[in-house]
Amino acid sequence: MSNTIKLFMWGYQHHMQSSLQIEAEQFFTRIDKNLNPKIFLLGVLIEDREDRHDICLEPEDCGYNIHTFTGLRQLAEELEKVDPEGQIFHTHPVAQEGHNKRISNKSFINAIKKVLERVDFDDQTDKHVSYPTYIEGFLVFTILEVQKEALSKYYSLTKEKFDNRFRIHRSLIESAIDVFLKESSNALKDPYRGFEAINRRPEEMLRESGKQFMYTVSHVGGNFEGLHGLYDACNTIASMRYEGAEGFGKLAIAHKDHMNLRLTLELESPIKASDYRKVRKFLELSTENSIIISDSALIYGLGELVGKYNPKTESLFIIDFISHFKWQVLHDDNPLMVVEYKLPNVTKERINRLKFYSDLPRIFKSIKKRQIDDLWDVTMQATQQKHGTMLVITSNAQNESIRLGKQSFPIKPMKLSPNIIQQITSIDGAVLLDKDSTCYSIGVILDGLATEKGDASRGSRYNSAVRYYEQFYKEHPMVIVIISEDGMINFIPQLKPQIKHSDIIDKIDGLKELNKLEKVERKKYYPILNWLENHRFYLRENECSEINKIRKELEQKEKDSSSVWIVRNNFIPNPEMNDSYYI
């Protein structure tokens, strides 16, 4: 059975879009799975063909319709006329032709962005458009959408250009998006590939993203000689040992005469940043308060930070060499990128402190802040255990140490302090403690019945914790912290955050007000409904019924118009929801 393509551009358009979608998921999951990338292709017909649509979308149910892009070419032409780079002329005709093509392509990209912003009622995704590739009479653009909520978790710079002309990236994620879209444009140059549209592995694209982002750092030094080699230099320096010791130290990247830097020891002859061995040796002089001063091309000596730095200038970056093969980039003490074994990524919080302090009082009803402080210190120290470990915090710790005595090392009850955690977590098994951080047993082998909530993709440590929790949590409150060998940290139970019930009432009241109108105000309707979709878990049974009733009435009004509407599933109450999830 063959599938008919209504909005036809070329025969393999579905295969290409599917492949790019898979590639995007594999790539961006390496950074943050919550980015949740979505890929669709937009084709703009630039040749006179009566057997083709002026605008084509792949997939056709991408969330937009072709009428959304009516007038796109006219908008692009208007933007092209006012582009300031149109005033730049080249003497060579080939160079001028390339220049004009770049302006035309950029105008189309900006026009597409404007159209997407115009119809974006819920404002939940960040939209990015690739440079086009010509395919069978169409200019084909790859459009990538990622979740704004995921992006907002990471620190980002604000400047997009230097010298008011050259583009720089504000974050590693922005650089990664740019790298992926370039690879997508290249993939479309071979449009008949049925699979693996992008030939580069996700790790390779991540490394390229890190290298591109470092131009943002290196350009602030104002020395063209250091513009291109900083990323590779840092990787090489981080990989080297000096007299057997790992490299620790900090490097300030800025203009030599930056107002917030003062040289305390100036070299007679600056060291080239590409002289890795000398730089690595000089790094030994760096301390917490004495850092190496560089403009990314040359090392000028040791110095210190002085005065109050204005972060809006984005003119001073710190490269912190943390350990062997590991370094990170900071701006105004905010981490921008961490590179470990030459593979860059965003700096992620291993444990969410706010969630820890929010969840424990919901599980242990009478717990005090000082008890949470102690448990936090113990937990943070446990996360440093390289081979992984597990903490079982339960109100029944003393009795459980007796019951599990044959499969553990029971100890005399003692209040745990951070300085002993590394020792007691160095053996296999869990650490059993109560909410006072009093430990009763170490090396505990947990029992428990098989449960549907296990995860075959995770190791035995995680699944044994799930089995134990599911069997005993109803009898006694407990929290289990699992630290895996790969650095992944999990909390059981994974409670959803608390929300105000009044927020739900406000949204339902908003739907009621909209339902009084003759015509649906989409700009108000979609944000409310999307919020309710994202908070389905918190809805009570009567609220689900009320929302379903109003929604159906509003959808009936939408169907009366000629435009496209979204069909949604009914809201149903979640059996695990209770009033503890309300603030």
C-alpha positions as CSV (number, residue, x, y, z in Angstrom):
1,M,0.0,0.0,0.0
2,S,1.5,3.3,-1.1
3,N,1.1,6.6,0.7
4,T,-0.1,9.6,-1.4
5,I,1.7,12.8,-0.8
6,K,-0.7,15.7,-1.1
7,L,1.8,18.5,-0.7
8,F,4.4,17.0,-3.0
9,M,7.9,18.4,-3.3
10,W,9.9,15.2,-4.1
11,G,9.4,11.5,-3.6
12,Y,11.6,11.0,-0.6
13,Q,10.5,14.0,1.4
14,H,8.8,11.9,4.1
15,H,11.9,9.7,4.5
16,M,14.1,12.7,4.8
17,Q,11.9,14.4,7.4
18,S,11.6,11.2,9.5
19,S,15.3,10.7,9.4
20,L,16.0,14.3,10.5
21,Q,13.5,14.0,13.3
22,I,15.3,10.9,14.6
23,E,18.7,12.6,14.2
24,A,17.4,15.6,16.2
25,E,16.1,13.5,19.0
26,Q,19.4,11.6,19.3
27,F,21.5,14.8,19.2
28,F,19.5,17.1,21.5
29,T,18.8,14.3,24.1
30,R,22.6,14.4,24.7
31,I,22.1,17.9,25.9
32,D,18.7,17.8,27.6
33,K,15.9,15.4,26.8
34,N,13.4,18.0,27.8
35,L,14.3,20.1,24.7
36,N,12.0,17.7,22.9
37,P,12.9,18.8,19.3
38,K,10.4,18.8,16.6
39,I,11.4,18.9,12.9
40,F,9.3,19.8,9.8
41,L,10.2,20.8,6.3
42,L,8.8,23.9,4.5
43,G,9.1,24.1,0.7
44,V,8.7,27.4,-1.2
45,L,8.1,27.0,-4.9
46,I,10.4,29.3,-6.9
47,E,9.7,27.9,-10.4
48,D,6.5,28.2,-12.5
49,R,4.9,24.7,-12.2
50,E,1.2,24.3,-12.4
51,D,1.4,20.7,-10.9
52,R,2.9,21.9,-7.6
53,H,1.6,23.9,-4.6
54,D,3.3,27.2,-3.9
55,I,3.9,26.1,-0.2
56,C,4.4,22.6,0.9
57,L,4.9,21.1,4.4
58,E,6.3,17.8,5.6
59,P,4.7,16.3,7.5
60,E,1.4,17.8,6.5
61,D,0.1,17.6,10.1
62,C,3.1,19.5,11.6
63,G,0.8,21.9,13.4
64,Y,0.6,24.5,10.7
65,N,-1.2,24.7,7.4
66,I,-0.1,26.1,4.0
67,H,-2.5,29.1,4.3
68,T,-0.4,30.2,7.3
69,F,2.4,31.0,4.9
70,T,0.3,33.0,2.4
71,G,2.2,36.1,1.4
72,L,5.5,34.6,2.5
73,R,7.4,35.5,-0.7
74,Q,6.1,39.1,-0.6
75,L,7.2,39.5,3.0
76,A,10.6,38.1,2.2
77,E,11.0,40.5,-0.7
78,E,10.1,43.5,1.5
79,L,12.7,42.4,4.1
80,E,15.3,42.0,1.4
81,K,14.8,45.6,0.2
82,V,15.5,47.0,3.7
83,D,18.4,44.7,4.6
84,P,21.4,47.0,5.4
85,E,23.8,44.5,3.8
86,G,22.1,45.3,0.5
87,Q,24.2,48.5,0.5
88,I,27.4,46.5,0.3
89,F,28.7,45.8,-3.2
90,H,31.5,43.6,-4.5
91,T,33.6,44.3,-7.6
92,H,33.7,40.7,-8.7
93,P,30.4,39.5,-10.2
94,V,30.7,36.0,-8.6
95,A,31.2,37.5,-5.2
96,Q,28.3,39.9,-5.7
97,E,26.0,37.0,-6.9
98,G,26.9,35.1,-3.7
99,H,26.3,38.1,-1.6
100,N,22.8,38.7,-3.1
101,K,21.9,35.1,-2.6
102,R,22.8,35.2,1.0
103,I,20.7,38.3,1.5
104,S,17.8,36.6,-0.3
105,N,18.0,33.4,1.8
106,K,18.3,35.4,5.0
107,S,15.2,37.4,4.1
108,F,13.2,34.2,3.6
109,I,14.5,32.9,6.9
110,N,13.4,36.1,8.7
111,A,10.1,36.1,6.9
112,I,9.4,32.5,8.0
113,K,10.3,33.3,11.6
114,K,7.9,36.3,11.6
115,V,5.1,34.1,10.2
116,L,5.7,31.5,12.9
117,E,5.7,34.1,15.6
118,R,2.5,35.6,14.4
119,V,0.6,32.3,14.7
120,D,2.3,31.1,17.9
121,F,-0.5,31.5,20.4
122,D,1.0,29.4,23.3
123,D,4.6,30.6,23.0
124,Q,6.0,27.3,24.3
125,T,8.6,26.6,21.7
126,D,11.7,28.4,20.3
127,K,11.8,28.2,16.5
128,H,14.8,28.1,14.3
129,V,15.1,28.0,10.5
130,S,17.9,26.6,8.4
131,Y,19.3,28.0,5.2
132,P,17.4,26.6,2.2
133,T,18.4,23.8,-0.2
134,Y,17.1,23.8,-3.7
135,I,15.1,20.6,-4.6
136,E,13.1,20.1,-7.7
137,G,11.9,23.7,-8.0
138,F,11.5,24.3,-4.3
139,L,13.6,26.1,-1.7
140,V,13.4,23.7,1.2
141,F,13.9,24.9,4.8
142,T,14.4,22.7,7.9
143,I,12.4,24.1,10.8
144,L,13.4,23.1,14.3
145,E,11.3,23.7,17.4
146,V,12.6,23.2,21.0
147,Q,10.9,23.7,24.3
148,K,11.4,27.2,25.8
149,E,10.9,25.8,29.3
150,A,14.0,23.5,28.9
151,L,16.0,26.4,27.4
152,S,15.1,28.7,30.3
153,K,17.0,26.5,32.8
154,Y,20.4,27.4,31.4
155,Y,22.3,30.7,31.6
156,S,22.7,32.5,28.3
157,L,24.5,35.5,27.1
158,T,22.6,38.4,25.3
159,K,24.9,39.7,22.6
160,E,24.4,38.1,19.2
161,K,27.1,39.9,17.2
162,F,30.5,41.5,17.7
163,D,31.6,44.5,15.7
164,N,27.9,44.8,14.9
165,R,28.3,42.4,12.1
166,F,29.7,39.0,12.9
167,R,27.4,36.5,14.5
168,I,28.3,34.8,17.8
169,H,26.4,32.3,19.8
170,R,24.9,33.1,23.2
171,S,25.0,29.6,24.6
172,L,26.2,26.1,23.8
173,I,22.6,25.1,23.0
174,E,22.3,27.9,20.5
175,S,25.5,26.8,18.9
176,A,24.3,23.2,18.8
177,I,21.1,24.3,17.1
178,D,23.1,26.1,14.5
179,V,25.3,23.1,13.9
180,F,22.3,20.8,13.5
181,L,20.5,23.1,11.0
182,K,23.7,23.4,8.9
183,E,23.9,19.6,8.8
184,S,20.2,19.4,7.9
185,S,20.8,21.8,4.9
186,N,23.8,19.6,3.8
187,A,21.7,16.5,4.1
188,L,19.0,17.9,1.9
189,K,21.7,18.3,-0.9
190,D,21.3,14.5,-1.2
191,P,17.5,14.4,-1.0
192,Y,17.0,10.8,-2.1
193,R,18.7,9.2,0.9
194,G,16.1,7.0,2.7
195,F,17.9,6.9,6.0
196,E,20.7,8.4,8.1
197,A,20.3,11.8,6.5
198,I,23.1,13.2,8.6
199,N,26.4,11.4,8.4
200,R,28.0,12.8,11.5
201,R,27.6,11.2,14.9
202,P,25.9,13.2,17.8
203,E,29.3,13.3,19.6
204,E,31.0,14.8,16.6
205,M,28.3,17.5,16.3
206,L,28.6,18.3,20.0
207,R,32.3,18.8,19.7
208,E,31.7,21.1,16.7
209,S,29.1,23.0,18.8
210,G,31.6,23.5,21.6
211,K,34.3,24.7,19.2
212,Q,31.9,27.2,17.5
213,F,30.7,28.5,20.9
214,M,34.3,29.2,22.0
215,Y,34.5,31.9,19.3
216,T,32.1,33.9,21.6
217,V,34.8,33.6,24.3
218,S,37.9,34.1,22.2
219,H,36.8,37.2,20.4
220,V,36.6,39.3,23.6
221,G,40.4,39.3,23.8
222,G,40.6,41.5,20.7
223,N,43.6,39.5,19.3
224,F,42.8,37.9,15.9
225,E,45.6,35.4,16.4
226,G,43.7,33.7,19.2
227,L,40.3,33.6,17.6
228,H,40.4,30.1,16.2
229,G,42.5,27.8,18.5
230,L,41.1,28.3,22.0
231,Y,38.9,25.3,22.2
232,D,41.6,22.9,21.1
233,A,44.1,24.6,23.3
234,C,41.9,24.1,26.4
235,N,41.3,20.4,25.6
236,T,45.0,19.8,25.1
237,I,46.0,21.7,28.3
238,A,43.4,19.8,30.3
239,S,44.7,16.5,29.1
240,M,48.3,17.1,30.2
241,R,49.9,16.4,33.6
242,Y,52.7,18.3,35.1
243,E,55.1,16.2,37.1
244,G,52.4,13.6,37.5
245,A,49.8,16.0,38.9
246,E,46.5,16.9,37.4
247,G,46.0,20.5,36.1
248,F,44.0,22.8,38.3
249,G,43.8,26.6,37.7
250,K,41.9,29.4,36.1
251,L,42.4,31.4,32.9
252,A,40.8,34.8,32.4
253,I,40.0,35.6,28.7
254,A,39.7,39.3,28.1
255,H,41.5,42.3,26.6
256,K,44.8,42.6,28.3
257,D,43.9,46.1,29.6
258,H,40.4,45.1,30.8
259,M,39.4,47.4,33.6
260,N,38.5,44.5,35.9
261,L,41.9,42.8,35.6
262,R,45.2,43.7,37.2
263,L,48.4,42.0,36.4
264,T,50.3,41.1,39.6
265,L,53.1,39.2,37.8
266,E,53.8,40.1,34.2
267,L,55.9,38.0,31.9
268,E,58.8,39.6,30.1
269,S,57.8,37.7,26.9
270,P,54.2,36.5,26.7
271,I,53.6,32.8,26.2
272,K,51.7,31.7,23.1
273,A,48.5,29.9,24.0
274,S,49.4,27.3,21.4
275,D,52.6,26.4,23.4
276,Y,50.6,23.9,25.5
277,R,53.4,22.6,27.7
278,K,54.5,26.0,28.8
279,V,50.9,27.1,29.5
280,R,50.3,23.8,31.4
281,K,53.4,24.5,33.5
282,F,52.5,28.1,34.1
283,L,49.0,27.0,35.2
284,E,50.6,25.6,38.4
285,L,51.1,29.1,39.6
286,S,47.3,29.8,39.5
287,T,45.4,29.8,42.8
288,E,41.9,30.6,43.8
289,N,42.7,34.3,43.9
290,S,45.5,34.5,41.4
291,I,44.5,33.7,37.8
292,I,46.3,33.6,34.4
293,I,45.6,36.6,32.2
294,S,45.2,35.9,28.4
295,D,43.6,37.4,25.4
296,S,43.2,33.9,23.9
297,A,46.3,34.2,21.8
298,L,48.9,35.1,24.5
299,I,49.5,34.5,28.2
300,Y,50.6,37.8,29.8
301,G,51.1,36.6,33.4
302,L,49.3,36.3,36.7
303,G,46.6,38.7,37.8
304,E,43.5,39.2,39.9
305,L,40.0,40.4,39.5
306,V,39.4,43.9,40.7
307,G,36.4,46.2,40.9
308,K,32.8,45.4,40.1
309,Y,32.4,43.7,36.7
310,N,29.5,44.8,34.6
311,P,28.1,41.5,33.1
312,K,26.2,43.4,30.4
313,T,29.5,44.0,28.6
314,E,30.1,40.3,28.2
315,S,33.8,41.1,27.9
316,L,35.4,38.8,30.5
317,F,35.3,35.0,30.7
318,I,36.9,32.5,33.1
319,I,38.1,29.1,32.0
320,D,38.3,26.8,35.0
321,F,40.5,23.7,34.7
322,I,38.7,21.4,37.1
323,S,40.6,18.1,36.8
324,H,42.3,15.9,34.3
325,F,40.4,16.2,30.9
326,K,37.8,18.4,32.4
327,W,37.3,22.2,32.2
328,Q,34.5,24.7,32.1
329,V,33.6,28.2,30.8
330,L,32.1,30.7,33.2
331,H,30.8,34.2,32.8
332,D,30.1,36.3,35.9
333,D,30.3,33.0,37.9
334,N,27.6,31.4,35.7
335,P,28.6,28.2,34.0
336,L,28.1,28.3,30.2
337,M,29.8,25.0,29.1
338,V,31.6,22.1,30.7
339,V,34.0,19.9,28.6
340,E,34.9,16.5,29.8
341,Y,37.2,14.2,27.8
342,K,36.8,16.6,24.9
343,L,33.0,16.3,24.8
344,P,31.2,19.6,25.7
345,N,27.8,19.9,27.3
346,V,25.7,22.3,29.4
347,T,26.4,22.3,33.1
348,K,23.5,20.5,34.8
349,E,22.5,20.5,38.4
350,R,23.2,17.0,39.7
351,I,20.5,17.4,42.4
352,N,17.8,20.1,42.4
353,R,18.2,21.7,45.8
354,L,14.8,23.5,45.7
355,K,13.1,20.2,44.9
356,F,14.9,18.4,47.7
357,Y,13.8,21.0,50.2
358,S,10.3,21.0,48.8
359,D,9.8,17.2,48.6
360,L,11.1,16.0,52.0
361,P,8.5,17.9,54.1
362,R,5.8,16.4,51.9
363,I,7.1,12.9,52.7
364,F,8.2,13.3,56.3
365,K,5.4,15.5,57.7
366,S,7.2,16.7,60.9
367,I,10.7,17.1,59.5
368,K,12.5,20.4,60.5
369,K,14.8,22.5,58.3
370,R,17.9,21.6,60.2
371,Q,17.2,17.9,59.6
372,I,16.8,18.6,55.8
373,D,20.1,20.6,56.0
374,D,21.9,17.6,57.4
375,L,20.4,15.2,54.9
376,W,21.3,17.6,52.1
377,D,25.0,17.6,53.2
378,V,25.0,13.8,53.4
379,T,23.4,13.4,50.0
380,M,25.7,15.9,48.3
381,Q,28.8,14.1,49.7
382,A,27.3,10.7,48.5
383,T,27.0,12.0,45.0
384,Q,30.8,12.2,44.8
385,Q,31.1,8.4,45.1
386,K,32.5,7.4,41.7
387,H,31.2,3.8,41.8
388,G,27.7,4.8,42.7
389,T,25.7,4.2,45.9
390,M,22.3,4.4,47.4
391,L,20.8,6.2,50.5
392,V,17.6,4.9,52.0
393,I,16.1,7.5,54.3
394,T,13.1,6.0,56.2
395,S,11.2,6.5,59.4
396,N,11.6,2.7,60.0
397,A,15.4,2.6,59.6
398,Q,16.1,1.0,63.0
399,N,13.6,-1.9,62.6
400,E,14.7,-2.4,59.0
401,S,18.4,-2.7,60.0
402,I,17.3,-5.6,62.3
403,R,15.1,-7.3,59.6
404,L,17.8,-7.0,57.0
405,G,20.7,-7.8,59.4
406,K,21.7,-11.0,57.5
407,Q,22.2,-9.1,54.2
408,S,23.9,-6.0,55.5
409,F,26.4,-4.6,58.1
410,P,24.4,-3.3,61.0
411,I,26.2,-0.6,63.0
412,K,25.7,1.1,66.3
413,P,23.5,4.1,65.5
414,M,25.6,7.1,64.6
415,K,24.8,10.6,63.3
416,L,26.4,10.8,59.8
417,S,28.7,13.6,58.9
418,P,29.9,14.4,55.3
419,N,33.5,13.4,56.0
420,I,32.6,9.7,56.6
421,I,30.3,9.3,53.7
422,Q,32.9,8.4,51.1
423,Q,34.1,5.5,53.3
424,I,30.8,3.9,54.1
425,T,29.5,4.2,50.5
426,S,32.6,2.6,49.1
427,I,31.2,-0.9,49.4
428,D,28.2,-2.3,47.5
429,G,24.7,-1.9,49.0
430,A,22.6,0.8,50.4
431,V,23.1,3.1,53.5
432,L,20.1,2.9,55.8
433,L,19.4,6.1,57.8
434,D,16.5,8.1,59.3
435,K,15.4,11.7,58.9
436,D,17.9,12.7,61.6
437,S,20.8,11.4,59.5
438,T,21.3,8.6,62.0
439,C,22.7,5.6,60.2
440,Y,21.8,2.0,61.3
441,S,23.3,-0.2,58.6
442,I,25.6,-0.1,55.6
443,G,26.1,-2.4,52.6
444,V,22.4,-3.2,52.7
445,I,21.0,-5.6,50.0
446,L,17.4,-4.5,49.6
447,D,14.6,-6.9,49.0
448,G,11.1,-6.3,47.5
449,L,8.6,-7.8,45.1
450,A,8.7,-7.3,41.3
451,T,6.8,-4.3,40.1
452,E,5.6,-2.8,36.8
453,K,7.4,0.4,37.7
454,G,10.9,-1.1,37.1
455,D,13.0,0.0,34.1
456,A,14.8,-2.7,32.1
457,S,17.1,-0.1,30.6
458,R,18.4,0.8,34.1
459,G,20.8,-1.2,36.3
460,S,20.2,-3.5,39.2
461,R,20.8,-0.7,41.8
462,Y,17.9,1.4,40.4
463,N,15.5,-1.5,40.0
464,S,16.1,-3.0,43.5
465,A,15.4,0.5,44.9
466,V,12.1,0.6,43.0
467,R,11.1,-2.9,44.2
468,Y,11.9,-2.0,47.8
469,Y,10.1,1.3,47.7
470,E,6.9,-0.1,46.1
471,Q,6.6,-2.8,48.7
472,F,7.2,-0.7,51.8
473,Y,6.5,3.0,51.2
474,K,2.8,2.7,52.2
475,E,3.8,1.4,55.7
476,H,6.5,3.9,56.4
477,P,7.5,7.2,54.7
478,M,10.8,7.0,52.8
479,V,13.0,8.6,50.2
480,I,15.7,6.7,48.2
481,V,18.5,8.5,46.5
482,I,20.2,6.5,43.8
483,I,23.6,7.5,42.5
484,S,24.6,5.5,39.4
485,E,28.1,4.9,38.2
486,D,27.4,7.0,35.1
487,G,26.7,10.0,37.3
488,M,22.9,9.8,36.9
489,I,21.0,10.7,40.1
490,N,17.4,9.6,40.8
491,F,15.0,10.3,43.6
492,I,12.3,7.8,44.6
493,P,9.5,8.9,44.8
494,Q,9.7,11.4,42.0
495,L,7.1,13.8,43.2
496,K,5.5,16.3,40.8
497,P,6.0,19.9,42.0
498,Q,3.2,21.5,44.0
499,I,1.0,24.1,42.4
500,K,-1.7,26.5,43.7
501,H,-5.2,25.2,43.2
502,S,-6.3,28.7,42.6
503,D,-4.3,28.7,39.4
504,I,-6.5,25.9,38.1
505,I,-9.7,27.8,39.1
506,D,-8.4,30.9,37.3
507,K,-7.8,29.0,34.1
508,I,-11.3,27.4,34.2
509,D,-12.9,30.8,34.8
510,G,-10.9,32.0,31.8
511,L,-12.4,29.3,29.6
512,K,-15.9,30.2,30.9
513,E,-15.4,33.9,29.9
514,L,-14.2,32.9,26.5
515,N,-17.2,30.6,26.0
516,K,-19.5,33.6,26.4
517,L,-18.1,35.1,23.2
518,E,-19.6,34.3,19.8
519,K,-16.2,33.7,18.3
520,V,-13.2,31.9,19.8
521,E,-10.3,34.2,20.7
522,R,-7.5,31.8,19.9
523,K,-4.7,33.9,21.3
524,K,-6.4,33.6,24.7
525,Y,-7.9,30.1,24.3
526,Y,-4.8,28.1,23.3
527,P,-2.5,29.3,26.1
528,I,-5.2,28.4,28.7
529,L,-5.8,25.0,27.2
530,N,-2.1,24.3,26.8
531,W,-1.5,25.2,30.4
532,L,-4.3,22.8,31.5
533,E,-2.8,20.1,29.2
534,N,0.5,20.5,30.9
535,H,-1.1,20.3,34.4
536,R,-3.5,17.4,33.7
537,F,-2.2,15.5,36.7
538,Y,-3.5,18.1,39.2
539,L,-7.1,18.2,38.0
540,R,-9.9,16.8,40.1
541,E,-12.7,14.7,38.6
542,N,-15.3,17.5,38.7
543,E,-12.8,19.9,37.1
544,C,-12.0,17.4,34.3
545,S,-15.7,17.2,33.5
546,E,-16.2,20.9,33.5
547,I,-13.2,21.6,31.2
548,N,-14.3,18.8,28.8
549,K,-17.8,20.4,28.5
550,I,-16.5,23.9,27.9
551,R,-13.8,22.7,25.5
552,K,-16.3,20.8,23.3
553,E,-18.5,23.9,23.1
554,L,-15.6,26.1,22.1
555,E,-14.3,23.5,19.6
556,Q,-17.8,23.5,18.0
557,K,-17.4,27.3,17.5
558,E,-14.0,26.7,15.9
559,K,-15.4,24.2,13.5
560,D,-17.7,26.8,12.1
561,S,-14.8,28.7,10.7
562,S,-12.7,27.8,7.6
563,S,-9.4,27.5,9.5
564,V,-7.8,24.4,11.0
565,W,-8.5,23.4,14.6
566,I,-6.8,21.1,17.0
567,V,-8.6,17.9,18.2
568,R,-7.7,17.1,21.8
569,N,-8.3,14.1,24.1
570,N,-10.7,14.4,27.1
571,F,-9.3,15.3,30.5
572,I,-9.5,12.5,33.0
573,P,-8.5,12.5,36.7
574,N,-5.2,10.8,37.7
575,P,-5.7,8.2,40.5
576,E,-2.4,9.2,42.1
577,M,-3.4,12.8,42.5
578,N,-4.2,14.1,46.1
579,D,-4.4,17.4,47.9
580,S,-0.7,17.2,48.9
581,Y,0.2,18.4,45.4
582,Y,-1.5,21.7,46.1
583,I,0.4,24.5,47.9
